Amino acid sequence: MTQQDPEIGKSVVAAGIRTNYLEAGQGAPLILLHGSGPGVTAWANWRLAIPEFARHRRVLAPDIAGFGYTERKADARYDLEYWIDHIVGFIDALDIERADLSVTPSAAL
């Protein structure tokens, strides 16, 4: 029996990009955004914090466009505008009206 990779969570199309994200807990949404360094993913940056936050919140941690298991578009220009559009698309795709955001201290977003 093979265990599923814990970095692969749910999937949604956000701003036209197939987006991998982790979700845990219930309550008011908290979106966790990782930084933009080599090898970063939602899991790599937030795996220890997600269970703690999920005790009181609905935690959503996407792999931002260009990182992790989220689709990479060949013609994309990975810059601040692209990443913002992606995160706004993510929020819209999940029909979230209001959420808190948290970023890793080294996040370049």
Secondary structure as UniProt FT lines:
FT   TURN            6..7
FT   STRAND          10..14
FT   TURN            15..16
FT   STRAND          17..24
FT   STRAND          29..33
FT   TURN            38..39
FT   HELIX           42..46
FT   TURN            47..49
FT   HELIX           50..53
FT   TURN            54..56
FT   STRAND          58..62
FT   TURN            65..66
FT   TURN            68..69
FT   TURN            74..75
FT   HELIX           80..93
FT   TURN            94..95
FT   STRAND          100..103
FT   TURN            105..106
//
